[in-house]
Amino acid sequence: MSVLEWPAVPTPGRIVRLPLGCPAQLVELSGYDGAARLLAMWWTPYGDELMFSDGTTTATGDYRGWLAFCAHPLTRLFLNAYELGSSEHEAEHWLLVDRHLATLDVGLAHDVRGLLATQPSELHALTAELSPTEAAALLEHAFEEHVSRERGKTPEQRGSDIRARYKREQELLRGLEAVLDEGMQTVIEILERHDHP
């Protein structure tokens, strides 16, 4: 897949690299907890929520960080030309995060989905040496362990977990806003220098 420079519009087989790096907080705020290098994000009208996919897992995400990211003036400057989905329309484009390079790209949904399908999955890496029966047993055991841990929590522990997640989300949202505000200030300074050499 070839890469075009912003402000181009994605075309089949070509993604657009945004001049905005991926804020470190964005992926964690989305609720994605996998380890894949590439992660796509978009909004869907079906349920009116954030979606993410790493090519193996596609799920609904936590919307607060996405909305804060997309609503920021700096982000709007770079994303305005792209249709990443809304409450009324399915996404034509998906935002592609490269977690190793900390880049943001925009591509046609079909192309990004195809690119993600070529990404090795964590599950495949963990089970490559196992027979199908052994892999199924390993997954079943991991699921049972998770369920057992969750069932063993008291209401106080569950409440504490919720408060800790909320506190972490607020920290991440403040950090995201600070990073984007700093980027916006840099853009303003560059424009002022350009207008008044």
N, C-alpha and C positions, 0 to 999 in steps of 0.2 A: 504494500500500500504506500503510495507516495504522499508527501506532506507539502501542503500549500501554506503560505504565510498569511496571517490575518491582514486585511479584512476580507479575504476571499470567502466564497461560499463553497461548502463541500460538494463535490461531484462524485459520481460512482468511481470507487477505487481510490479516492483522494480525501484525506482528512486535512483540517485546517489547524495549525499550531497557533494557539493564542499567545500574545505577549505577556500574559499573566501567569505566573507560576502557581502551582497548586498550594494553597494555604495548608499547612500541616494539619490543621484542625478539621478540615472538610471531611475527610474519610471517616475519622472517628465519630464526628457528629452525625454522619449518615447512618450509623449503626452497623456498618460492615466490620466484621471482626476476623475476616480471613486474612491470608497472607499473599494472595495473588498480586502480581506486579501490576496488571491492568484491571481497572474497574470502571464500568460505565454507570452513569447516573442520568436520569430523566424523570419527568413528571408524567403521571398517567391520569386521565379523567376517570378511569375505572377504579372507584374508591377515592379519587382525588388525593393522590399521595405520591411521595417520592418512591422511585424504584431504583434498584441497583443490581448489577450483574457482573460476575467475574468470568462468565462463560460456563461455569459449572453450577453455581448458585445464583438464582434470580429471586429477589425478595423485595418486600416493601421496606422502606427505610424510615428513619426518624426525620421528620420534615423540618424541624425548627432551624437546623443549620443550613439546609438547602435554601429555605426561604430567605434567611438572613444573607446568605451568599449572593443569591440572585437579585435581591432587592438593593444591594449596596450600589451606589453610583458608579464606582470603579468597575464592578463586574458588569453592570448594565451596559457600560460603554463598550465592552468587548463582546457581550453575548446578545446584544440587541438584534442583530441580523439573523439569529438562529432560532429555530422553533424546537425548544427542548421540552415541549408539552405544557399543557395548562389544564384548568378545570373543564374546559370545553373541547380541547383537541388533543389527540394522541401526538406524541413527539415525532417529528420528522427527523430530527437530529438527536444524537446522544452526546453527552459530555464524557470524554474519555480521559481518565486520570492514569498517568504513568507514575506509580508510586516510587520507583527507583530514580527516575529523572526529575520528579516533582513538576511535571509538565501537564498542561491541559490542552486537549485537542477536541475538536468538534467534527463529527462525521455523520453521514447518513446512517440511520438506525440499522439498516440491513448490513452495511459495511462494518460497522462497529461490532455487531453481533457475530459476523463472520470472523473478524479478527480475534474476538474473545474465544471463539471456538477452537482456535489454534493454540491457545495458551494451555500449558500443562496444568492439570488440576492437582490440588493438594492431596485429594483422595487417591488419585492414581499413583502419585509418588509414594504414599504411605502403604498402599496395598499391592504394588507392582510385583513383589516377590511372593505374594500369597495366592493360594488357590481361591477360586470363587467361594468355596465353603468357608475357608479360613477368613477371608475378607468379610463375609456376611456375619460370621461369629464375632469378629473384632468390632464391627459397627454396632451390632446388637448389644455387646457388653458395654461399649462407650455410652450408648443411649440409656441403658439401664442404670449405669453409674450416675449419669446426669439427673435422671428422674429421682433416684434415691437421694441425692444431695439436696435437690429442691424440696422433696417431701419432708426431709428431716429438719427443715428450717422452721423456727418458731415465728409467729406473727411479728414479734419484735425484730427478729433478724430480717424478715422480709421488708419491714418498714425501714430498717436501717439501710438495706440495699437500695431501696427506692430513693431515700434521701441522699445517699452517696452518689447515685447515678445522676440525680437532679443537680447536685452541687458540681459534679464534673461537667455536666452539660453547660451550666452557666459559666464556668471557667473557660471552656472551649469557645463558647459564643463570644465572650469578652475578648479572648485572644484573636478569634477570627476577625472581629470588628476592628481591633487595633491594627492587625496586619493590613487589612484592606484600606483603613484610613491612612496608614503610612504610605501605601502605594498611591493612593489618590493625591496625597500631598506632593509626592514626587512628580506625578503627572502635571499637577498645577504649576510647580516650580519650573519644570521643563518648558511648559507653554508660555509662562511669563518671560523666561529667558529668550525664547524664540520671538516673542512679540516686542521685547525691549532689549535688543542686543547690546 
